[in-house]
Amino acid sequence: MKKTIITILSTFTLMLTAGMSAASFSTQEVSATTVLTTRSSDQYIANYYSSISQSQTGTALASSLESLLKSERNNSFSYNSLQTSAFQYTDVDPLRPNGGYIVSFYSGTPVNGYSGMNKEHTWPDSHGGGKIDNDPHVIRPTLTSENSARGNQYFAAPPNTGWDPASFDNPKYRGIAARIIFYGATIGKSAGLILEDVGRGQASGTGNRMGKLGDLLIWNLQYPVDQSEIIRNETLDISLNYNRNPFIDDPSYACRIWGGTNANTQSICAASAIAPTAISVSPSSASVNIDSTVNLSVNVTPSNANSSVTWSSNNTSVATVSNGVVTPVNVGQAIITARSTVNANIYNTATITVTNDPVPVTSISLNKQSANIVLGNSMSLTASVLPNNASNKNVTWSTTNSSVASVTQQGLVSANNIGSATIIAETLDGGYKAQAVISVTQEPETTSIRGLFHNDNNTNSGGEGGVNATNMNHGLATSNALGFGGTEVISSLVSATQGYFPRSGGLALGSSSNSGSLTINLNNSYHALKVEAYFNNAGKGNTVSSITGSTAVISSINGTAGTAYSNPTDATPYVVEFVEPTSSITITTSARVALVELVVYYGSESTSLSDAFAWADAFLANTDSACLNQTKAAFEAVWPSLTNSYNALSEDAKIIITGSVAYDQGNAIEESLARYRQIVSKYQMSNFLSISGLSSTNNSIYANNNSGFVILIVIVNVIAISTLVFFIKKGRRNKYYN
């Protein structure tokens, strides 16, 4: 049968109008690999399996399916390239299919790229899986730890001996795993792959067998086809020109082939053959906005009847349905039908009305609530507007002090002068606000420390004299073992995976096939600005995936953040700078690479900005009671101590305070200025901050308007500040304005 190929960028739907014949379909060649997220139409799937007799069962049906699938296969894959040729399309995160995330089998954990993952043989090689280990339907991307936990055990439900695919708290993988194994036994039938109804642990010598068949049949019935299976099936078939998995298209094939194997399988499949006498769909009617979805479910009578149904829409131009999930297309009404797969005469419907009403914004948040930026640098803030389907998610950006930190309408913040400012993001719909406190600091004169990781320089490494220490934590508990000679800069809190000292010298991260990582934490008083790392290939010659920190990276060896370093040598360093000073450094490799030297450029924490924030906090705390009392005497009681504490500050700290803008909803400094201005104006207190523009007769010098902005303070003298402050986060206080 010639395959009909349809592609629509990220999703596709093959729609048939009543009476349209298969011959009227249009054919469009796939020009590029795309991720397909929508199940093919019932008619397309029926055409695909038109050569399969409905009366066939057992081995005859398995043979027919094997022949069909191989005839539909117009592409091939190599085992070593599956992560690039298949997984990035077939195993994407269903919630963000074009976001570059690959989902780990068993746990469903989304991973950006393929970092920390390897290939899971759902049908292990030790049980004959090598006969089909180039098949992307069978090999799945899995986190290394999850793959290791399963080993080569059969799939089986407790208390049977074997591995439960729900071991990582995601039960749907029972059904997914079952349909993969059924596929493997079908596509590998001629090669001798068979299923047996027993459970086995780490067993060898089982030939080409897998199981436990009875549990697999139960899981296939209990857990319906998942969206991730639909993505794999459609993308492999239509986008990658491969064959389909028939057990995803029609799970009943499993019982038709293996239901008669023994008394256990007969009992399991007999129950699945009980036809319902009635079906109800919930909800029976629903109104859904065009940019949302609605989930439908079914209940059957009697309760032990087969609840498997096929879904269809009478008006796919208004709404489509896949596995009970209704997706609007246009405004209008559609009737969604759920029809029993056992008795097609038993069905029920739901009426779906599609509207196009505006969806209001309910909240906004920023990816950071506070940040430090070195003078002259910039960083991006990202606003998240909820709900995700809000009709108007547009945001305006503003700053309380553009002379300190300016912001573009794309959220790019630039550090212009020393001090603090509040960046505000406000939704056009509803006027919801979120803000981030930005502290701008002077770039310091940095100091560096060099760590050497050669065996002969690490007396506590366990690798002295060329002896391999394969324990990944061996010798990594002290800073001396890290090659930093017990310095106070580097913390003793270090974690590593696959770490050991090989004969070639250097701390090896990773093994010949697995990734590795090393995290080095700095002590509380120190934070890294830049690192230079020197590597050698430790006999493997693979790739340093990344060097990251607790803050974002702004540049690396070629000026692009996060760029990998392939086949490193100890002659060329991998250099990384950070947007903000970082408290930890993590080095990640794709396989075995040895860290030879690490140079950390760091600064120690100083006090100018922290002193300014501390004074502002104290000012707010000491005037709270006076604001409640609203008497001049109350302010006169605390004013001398506030004056003295301010006068005791360094000139740099004073510049930060007076260079900020009064804003009653901003950070502690901005808030204290707003309160200070009103107190001085209303109660004629002494102006010890020497802020210009204050008048003892003007009781409205501070204005709290809807926008929250106030008068800009003119800075007369700017004094260069040569100190650096890291990670100062001040929460807002309750305010009492009189």
C-alpha positions in Angstrom: 0.0 0.0 0.0 1.3 3.4 -0.9 1.5 5.7 2.1 -0.3 9.1 2.0 2.0 11.8 3.5 0.6 15.0 4.9 2.6 17.7 6.7 1.6 20.8 8.5 4.6 22.3 10.3 4.2 21.2 14.0 0.9 19.4 13.8 -1.3 17.7 11.2 -4.8 16.6 10.9 -6.1 14.5 8.0 -9.7 15.5 7.6 -12.4 13.6 5.6 -15.7 15.0 4.6 -18.6 12.7 4.3 -18.4 10.5 1.2 -14.8 11.5 0.3 -13.0 8.5 -1.1 -9.4 7.6 -0.4 -8.5 8.3 -4.0 -9.4 12.0 -3.5 -6.6 12.5 -0.9 -3.9 15.0 -1.9 -0.3 14.0 -1.4 2.5 16.3 -0.3 6.1 15.2 0.2 7.7 16.0 3.5 10.5 18.5 2.9 11.8 18.6 6.4 11.4 16.6 9.6 8.7 18.0 11.8 7.1 17.0 15.1 3.5 15.7 14.5 1.2 15.9 17.6 -2.2 14.9 16.3 -3.5 11.4 15.6 -4.3 10.5 12.0 -7.9 10.3 11.0 -9.7 7.0 11.5 -10.0 6.7 7.7 -6.2 7.1 7.2 -5.5 4.4 9.8 -8.1 2.1 8.3 -6.5 2.5 4.9 -3.1 1.8 6.4 -4.2 -1.6 7.8 -6.6 -2.4 4.9 -4.6 -5.5 4.1 -5.1 -7.0 7.6 -8.0 -9.4 7.8 -10.4 -8.8 10.6 -10.8 -12.5 11.1 -7.1 -13.2 11.6 -5.7 -14.0 15.1 -2.7 -15.5 16.7 0.6 -16.0 14.8 -1.2 -15.5 11.5 -2.1 -12.0 12.5 1.3 -11.3 13.9 2.9 -12.4 10.6 0.6 -10.3 8.5 1.3 -7.2 10.6 5.1 -7.9 10.4 4.9 -8.0 6.6 2.8 -4.9 6.4 5.1 -2.9 8.7 8.3 -3.8 6.9 6.7 -2.9 3.5 5.7 0.5 4.9 9.3 1.1 6.2 11.0 3.5 3.8 13.8 4.7 6.1 16.4 3.2 8.4 18.2 4.3 11.5 21.5 3.5 13.1 21.6 2.7 16.8 24.4 5.2 17.5 22.6 8.1 15.9 19.1 7.7 17.3 19.5 10.6 19.7 20.0 13.0 16.7 18.0 11.3 14.0 14.9 10.3 15.9 14.7 11.2 19.6 14.7 15.0 19.1 11.5 14.5 17.1 9.8 11.4 18.5 10.4 11.9 22.3 9.6 15.6 22.7 7.7 17.1 25.6 4.0 17.0 24.6 3.5 20.3 26.4 6.2 22.0 24.4 6.8 19.9 21.3 9.1 22.5 19.7 11.0 23.5 22.8 14.0 21.2 22.4 13.1 19.0 25.4 13.4 15.2 25.3 11.3 13.2 27.7 12.9 10.4 29.7 11.2 7.0 29.5 9.8 5.7 32.8 9.7 9.0 34.8 8.6 11.4 32.0 11.3 13.9 33.0 11.8 16.5 30.3 15.5 17.2 29.6 16.8 20.1 27.5 18.7 18.3 24.7 20.2 14.8 25.5 22.3 15.7 28.5 22.5 13.0 31.1 20.6 10.5 29.0 21.3 7.2 27.3 19.4 4.6 25.4 17.0 2.2 27.0 16.5 -1.2 25.4 12.9 -1.9 26.2 13.7 -5.3 24.9 17.1 -6.0 26.3 20.0 -7.3 24.1 20.5 -10.1 26.6 17.0 -11.4 25.7 17.4 -11.0 21.9 16.7 -7.3 21.6 19.9 -6.8 19.5 17.8 -8.1 16.6 15.8 -4.9 16.7 18.0 -2.4 18.4 18.0 -0.1 15.4 14.3 0.4 15.6 13.3 3.7 17.1 9.9 2.3 18.3 11.9 0.0 20.7 14.8 2.1 21.8 13.9 5.0 24.1 15.9 7.9 25.6 16.2 7.5 29.4 18.0 9.1 32.2 21.1 7.2 33.1 20.0 6.4 36.6 16.6 5.1 35.4 18.2 2.9 32.8 20.6 1.4 35.4 17.7 0.7 37.8 15.9 -1.5 35.3 18.9 -3.5 34.1 17.7 -6.3 31.8 14.7 -7.5 33.8 11.4 -8.6 32.2 8.5 -6.2 32.6 6.2 -7.5 35.4 3.8 -6.2 38.0 4.7 -6.8 41.7 4.9 -9.3 43.3 6.1 -11.0 40.1 9.8 -11.0 39.6 10.8 -8.3 37.2 10.7 -4.5 36.6 7.6 -2.4 36.9 7.7 0.5 34.4 5.8 2.6 37.1 8.8 2.5 39.4 9.4 6.2 38.9 5.8 7.1 39.9 4.4 7.5 36.4 2.0 4.5 35.9 1.2 5.4 32.3 4.5 3.8 31.3 3.0 0.4 32.0 0.7 0.7 29.0 3.4 2.4 26.9 5.9 -0.3 27.7 3.4 -3.0 27.0 2.7 -1.7 23.5 6.4 -1.4 22.7 7.0 -5.0 23.7 4.0 -6.2 21.6 5.5 -4.3 18.7 8.9 -5.8 19.3 7.5 -9.3 19.3 5.7 -8.5 16.1 8.4 -6.8 14.1 10.9 -9.4 15.4 8.7 -12.4 14.8 10.7 -13.8 11.9 13.9 -13.2 13.9 12.5 -15.5 16.7 11.4 -13.0 19.3 8.6 -14.3 21.4 6.7 -13.5 24.6 6.3 -15.7 27.6 3.9 -15.4 30.6 6.6 -15.5 33.4 8.5 -12.9 35.3 12.3 -12.8 35.4 14.8 -10.7 37.1 18.4 -10.1 35.9 18.2 -13.4 34.0 20.3 -14.5 31.0 20.1 -17.5 28.8 16.4 -16.9 28.0 17.1 -16.8 24.3 14.8 -14.4 22.5 12.1 -14.2 25.1 10.5 -11.3 27.0 7.5 -11.0 29.4 5.5 -11.1 31.6 2.8 -11.5 28.9 -0.2 -11.5 31.3 0.9 -8.3 33.0 1.6 -6.7 29.7 -1.9 -7.5 28.4 -3.5 -6.1 31.6 -1.4 -2.9 31.3 -2.4 -2.5 27.7 -6.1 -2.6 28.7 -5.8 -0.5 31.8 -3.7 2.4 30.5 -5.0 4.1 27.3 -2.8 5.3 24.5 -0.9 8.4 25.7 -0.2 11.6 23.8 3.5 10.8 23.8 2.7 7.6 21.9 0.7 9.5 19.3 3.6 11.9 18.7 6.0 9.0 18.2 3.7 7.1 16.0 2.7 9.9 13.7 6.2 11.5 13.5 7.9 8.2 12.7 5.3 7.3 10.1 4.6 10.5 8.3 7.5 12.8 9.1 10.4 10.2 9.3 8.9 7.9 6.6 9.0 4.8 8.9 6.4 2.3 9.8 3.7 2.7 12.6 3.2 0.8 15.8 -0.1 -1.0 15.3 -0.7 -1.5 19.0 -0.9 2.3 19.4 -3.4 2.5 16.6 -5.5 -0.4 17.8 -4.6 -1.9 21.3 -7.0 -4.8 20.6 -4.4 -6.4 18.3 -2.7 -7.6 21.5 -5.5 -9.9 22.7 -6.2 -11.0 19.1 -2.6 -12.3 18.9 -1.7 -13.5 22.4 -5.1 -13.8 24.1 -5.2 -17.5 23.6 -1.7 -18.3 24.9 -2.9 -19.9 28.2 -5.7 -19.8 30.7 -4.4 -16.6 32.3 -4.3 -14.7 29.0 -7.7 -16.1 28.0 -9.2 -14.8 31.2 -7.6 -11.4 30.8 -8.7 -10.9 27.2 -12.2 -12.5 27.8 -13.0 -9.7 30.2 -11.9 -7.1 27.6 -14.3 -8.6 25.1 -17.4 -7.9 27.2 -19.4 -5.4 25.2 -21.0 -2.5 27.0 -24.7 -2.1 26.9 -24.5 1.7 27.4 -21.9 4.5 27.2 -22.0 7.9 28.8 -19.8 10.8 27.9 -18.8 13.4 30.5 -19.3 16.2 30.2 -22.2 15.7 27.8 -22.0 19.3 26.7 -19.3 22.0 27.2 -18.4 25.5 26.0 -14.7 26.0 25.3 -12.8 29.0 24.1 -11.0 28.6 20.8 -7.5 28.7 22.3 -8.2 26.1 25.0 -9.1 22.4 25.1 -11.6 20.2 27.0 -11.1 16.6 28.1 -14.0 14.1 27.7 -14.2 10.8 29.5 -16.5 7.7 29.2 -18.2 5.4 31.6 -19.6 2.1 30.5 -22.4 -0.2 31.7 -21.9 -2.8 33.1 -18.8 -1.5 34.9 -16.7 -4.6 33.9 -17.3 -4.1 30.2 -14.6 -3.0 27.8 -14.4 0.8 28.0 -12.3 1.2 24.9 -13.8 3.7 22.4 -13.0 5.4 19.2 -13.5 9.2 19.2 -14.8 11.2 16.2 -16.1 14.7 15.4 -19.0 15.4 13.1 -17.5 18.8 12.3 -13.7 18.8 12.2 -13.7 22.4 10.9 -15.0 23.4 14.3 -13.3 20.9 16.7 -11.2 17.8 16.5 -10.8 15.0 19.1 -8.0 12.7 20.0 -8.1 10.3 22.9 -10.9 12.3 24.4 -9.1 15.6 24.2 -11.2 18.1 22.1 -9.2 20.8 20.3 -11.2 23.8 18.9 -10.5 24.9 15.4 -13.2 27.6 14.7 -16.2 29.1 16.3 -19.2 26.9 16.0 -20.7 23.6 17.3 -19.5 20.1 16.9 -20.9 16.7 18.1 -18.2 14.5 19.5 -18.9 10.7 19.5 -17.5 8.0 21.6 -18.2 4.6 20.0 -17.4 1.2 21.6 -14.6 -0.7 19.9 -16.4 -4.0 20.8 -19.9 -3.1 19.6 -20.0 -0.2 17.2 -23.8 0.1 17.8 -23.1 1.3 21.4 -22.1 5.0 21.5 -22.9 8.4 23.0 -22.1 12.0 22.2 -21.1 15.3 23.7 -22.0 18.7 22.3 -19.1 21.1 22.1 -19.7 24.8 21.5 -16.5 26.7 20.5 -16.4 30.4 21.4 -13.9 33.2 20.9 -14.3 35.2 24.1 -11.5 37.2 25.5 -9.5 35.5 28.2 -8.5 38.0 30.9 -5.1 38.1 32.5 -5.0 37.0 36.2 -1.4 37.5 37.2 2.2 38.3 36.2 5.5 37.2 37.6 9.2 37.7 36.7 11.9 35.1 36.5 13.8 37.1 39.1 12.7 39.2 42.0 16.2 40.7 42.6 19.5 40.7 40.8 23.0 42.3 41.0 24.5 43.6 37.7 28.0 44.9 37.3 28.2 48.4 36.0 28.1 48.4 32.2 26.6 45.0 31.9 23.0 44.0 31.0 20.6 41.1 31.7 17.2 40.0 30.5 14.1 39.8 32.7 11.3 37.5 31.5 7.7 38.1 32.4 5.2 35.2 32.7 1.6 36.1 32.2 -1.2 33.8 33.4 -3.3 32.1 32.2 -1.3 30.8 29.3 -4.2 31.4 27.0 -4.9 35.0 28.0 -6.0 37.0 25.0 -3.7 40.0 25.7 -0.4 39.0 27.2 1.3 42.3 26.3 3.5 43.8 29.0 5.0 47.3 29.4 8.4 47.7 31.2 9.5 50.7 33.3 12.1 51.6 35.9 12.0 53.8 39.0 15.5 55.1 38.2 16.7 55.0 34.6 20.0 56.7 35.6 20.8 53.5 37.6 19.1 50.8 35.6 17.2 51.3 32.3 14.9 48.7 30.7 13.7 48.2 27.1 10.2 47.1 26.2 11.7 43.6 25.7 12.8 43.3 29.3 16.6 44.0 28.7 18.0 45.7 31.8 21.2 47.8 31.4 23.3 48.9 34.4 24.1 52.6 34.0 25.2 53.8 37.4 26.0 52.5 40.9 22.8 52.2 43.0 19.5 50.4 43.1 16.3 50.6 41.0 13.1 48.7 40.7 12.1 47.3 37.3 8.4 47.0 36.9 6.5 44.9 34.4 2.8 45.7 34.0 0.1 43.9 31.9 -1.9 46.0 29.5 -4.9 43.8 30.4 -5.8 44.4 34.1 -2.8 46.4 35.1 -1.1 43.5 37.0 2.4 44.3 38.1 5.5 42.4 39.0 8.9 43.9 39.9 12.5 43.1 40.4 15.0 45.0 42.6 18.2 45.7 40.6 21.4 46.5 42.4 24.2 47.9 40.2 27.7 47.5 41.5 31.2 48.5 40.3 33.2 45.9 38.7 36.0 45.0 41.2 39.6 44.2 40.7 39.3 40.5 40.8 41.6 38.0 42.4 42.2 34.5 41.0 43.0 31.1 42.5 44.4 28.2 40.6 43.6 24.6 41.3 45.8 21.8 39.9 44.3 18.3 39.4 47.4 16.3 38.4 47.8 13.1 40.4 51.2 14.3 41.8 49.6 17.5 43.1 46.8 15.9 45.0 48.0 14.2 48.0 44.5 13.3 49.2 43.2 12.3 45.8 43.6 8.6 46.1 45.4 8.7 42.7 48.9 9.3 44.1 51.5 7.5 42.1 49.2 6.7 39.2 46.8 4.4 41.1 43.3 4.7 39.8 40.7 5.7 42.3 37.4 4.6 40.8 35.1 5.6 43.7 33.5 8.8 42.4 33.6 10.4 45.8 37.0 9.3 46.8 39.3 12.2 47.7 36.7 14.8 46.8 35.6 15.6 50.3 38.2 18.3 51.1 39.3 21.4 49.2 42.9 20.2 49.4 41.9 17.1 47.3 40.4 19.5 44.8 43.9 20.9 44.1 43.2 24.3 45.8 45.6 23.6 48.7 43.0 24.1 51.5 42.2 27.7 50.5 39.4 29.5 52.3 37.9 30.5 49.0 36.7 27.1 47.9 34.2 25.3 50.0 34.6 21.7 51.0 31.0 21.0 49.8 31.7 19.3 46.5 29.7 16.8 44.5 30.8 14.7 41.6 29.5 11.9 39.3 31.8 9.5 37.6 34.9 11.2 39.1 38.3 9.5 39.5 42.0 10.2 38.8 43.3 8.3 35.8 46.9 7.6 35.0 47.0 10.3 32.4 46.7 13.0 35.0 43.7 15.1 35.9 40.3 14.6 37.5 38.3 12.5 35.0 34.6 13.3 34.7 32.5 10.7 33.0 33.2 7.2 31.8 33.8 5.8 28.3 30.1 6.1 27.6 28.5 8.0 30.4 28.4 11.7 31.2 30.0 13.2 34.3 29.9 16.4 36.3 31.7 18.2 39.1 30.2 21.0 41.2 32.5 23.3 43.2 31.0 25.6 45.8 32.6 28.8 47.0 32.5 29.8 50.6 29.9 32.4 51.7 32.2 35.4 51.5 33.4 34.7 47.9 31.7 34.6 44.5 33.2 33.8 41.1 33.1 36.2 38.2 34.9 34.1 35.6 36.5 30.7 35.3 39.2 29.2 33.0 39.3 25.4 32.8 42.0 23.3 31.2 41.3 19.8 30.2 42.8 16.8 28.5 41.0 13.9 26.9 42.0 11.3 29.5 42.2 8.7 26.7 38.7 9.3 25.4 38.7 12.7 23.6 35.1 13.7 24.0 33.2 16.9 24.8 32.9 19.3 27.7 29.2 19.9 27.5 29.1 23.1 29.5 30.4 25.1 32.4 27.6 26.8 34.4 27.1 28.5 37.7 24.3 29.5 40.0 23.8 32.5 37.8 23.5 32.9 34.1 26.5 32.6 31.7 27.1 35.7 29.5 30.0 34.4 27.4 32.2 31.3 26.8 35.2 30.4 24.7 33.8 31.7 21.5 31.5 34.3 22.9 28.3 32.2 22.9 26.8 31.2 26.2 26.8 27.5 26.9 28.9 26.5 23.9 30.4 23.0 24.2 34.2 22.4 23.9 34.9 19.4 21.7 38.1 17.4 22.0 39.7 19.7 24.6 43.4 20.1 25.1 45.3 21.4 28.1 46.8 24.2 26.0 43.5 26.0 25.4 41.2 27.0 28.3 37.5 26.9 28.3 36.6 30.5 29.6 33.2 31.4 31.0 32.0 34.7 32.5 28.8 35.1 34.5 26.1 37.7 34.3 26.1 37.9 38.1 28.7 36.6 40.5 28.1 32.9 41.1 28.4 30.9 44.3 29.0 27.6 42.6 30.6 26.2 39.4 29.4 23.0 37.6 31.4 21.3 34.9 29.5 18.8 32.7 31.0 16.4 30.2 29.4 14.1 27.7 31.9 11.3 28.4 35.3 10.9 29.9 37.2 14.2 30.0 39.9 15.1 32.5 40.0 18.4 34.3 43.7 19.4 34.6 43.5 23.0 36.0 40.8 25.4 37.1 41.4 29.1 37.5 38.6 30.9 39.5 38.4 34.7 39.3 36.6 35.8 42.4 35.7 38.9 44.5 35.1 39.1 48.2 31.9 40.6 49.6 32.0 44.3 50.6 29.5 46.4 52.5 28.5 49.6 50.8 25.3 48.4 49.2 24.4 46.1 52.0 25.0 49.0 54.5 22.6 51.1 52.5 19.9 48.5 52.5 20.5 47.8 56.2 20.1 51.5 57.0 16.9 51.6 54.9 15.5 48.6 56.8 16.3 50.2 60.1 14.7 53.5 59.1 11.5 51.8 58.2 11.4 49.8 61.4 12.2 52.8 63.6 9.5 55.0 62.1 6.7 52.4 61.9 5.4 53.3 65.4 5.7 57.1 64.8 3.8 56.8 61.6 1.0 55.0 63.5 1.0 57.7 66.2 1.1 60.5 63.6 2.7 63.0 66.1 5.8 65.1 65.6 7.1 64.1 69.1 7.2 60.5 68.0 9.4 61.3 65.1 11.6 63.6 67.2 12.3 60.7 69.5 13.9 58.6 66.8 15.2 61.3 64.4 18.6 61.8 66.2 19.5 58.1 66.1 18.5 57.9 62.4 20.6 60.9 61.6 23.6 59.6 63.4 23.3 56.1 61.8 23.1 57.8 58.4 26.1 60.0 59.1 28.1 57.0 60.1 27.7 55.4 56.7 30.4 55.4 54.1 30.2 58.0 51.3 29.6 55.2 48.9 26.6 54.0 50.9 25.2 57.5 51.1 25.5 58.0 47.4 23.5 54.8 46.9 20.7 56.0 49.2 20.4 59.6 47.8 20.9 58.4 44.3 17.8 56.2 44.5 14.2 57.3 43.7 11.3 57.5 46.3 8.8 54.7 45.5 6.4 53.4 48.1 6.1 50.0 46.4 9.8 49.5 45.6 12.8 48.1 47.4 13.7 49.0 51.0 15.8 52.0 49.9 13.2 53.4 47.6 10.5 52.8 50.2 12.5 54.5 53.0 13.0 57.6 50.8 9.3 57.8 50.1 8.6 57.8 53.8 11.5 60.2 54.6 10.3 62.8 52.1 6.8 62.8 53.5 7.9 62.9 57.2 10.3 65.9 56.5 7.7 67.7 54.6 4.7 67.2 56.9 6.4 67.4 60.3 9.2 69.8 59.4 11.9 67.4 60.5 15.6 68.1 59.7 16.6 67.1 56.2 19.7 65.2 57.1 19.8 63.4 53.7 20.2 66.8 52.1 17.8 66.0 49.4 17.0 69.0 47.2 13.4 70.1 46.6 12.0 69.5 50.1 9.9 72.3 51.6 8.6 72.5 55.1 5.3 74.0 53.9 4.6 71.6 51.2 2.6 68.7 52.6 2.2 66.9 49.2 5.8 66.7 48.1 5.5 63.0 47.8 2.8 61.8 45.4 1.5 58.3 45.4 -0.3 58.1 42.0 -1.7 55.1 40.2 1.5 54.4 38.3 3.5 54.3 41.6 6.2 56.7 40.2 7.4 59.7 42.1 9.7 62.7 41.6 13.1 61.9 40.3 15.9 62.9 42.7 18.7 65.0 41.2 22.1 63.6 42.0 24.5 66.5 42.3 27.7 64.7 43.0 28.6 61.2 41.7 31.4 59.4 43.5 33.1 56.4 42.0 32.4 53.2 43.9 35.0 50.5 43.8 33.3 47.8 45.8 31.2 44.8 44.9 28.2 43.4 46.7 26.8 40.0 45.9 23.3 38.6 46.3 21.5 41.2 48.5 17.8 40.4 48.6 15.6 42.7 50.6 11.9 41.9 51.2 9.3 44.7 51.3 7.9 45.7 54.7 4.5 46.7 55.8 4.2 50.5 55.4 2.3 53.1 57.4 1.8 56.4 55.7 0.1 59.3 57.5 
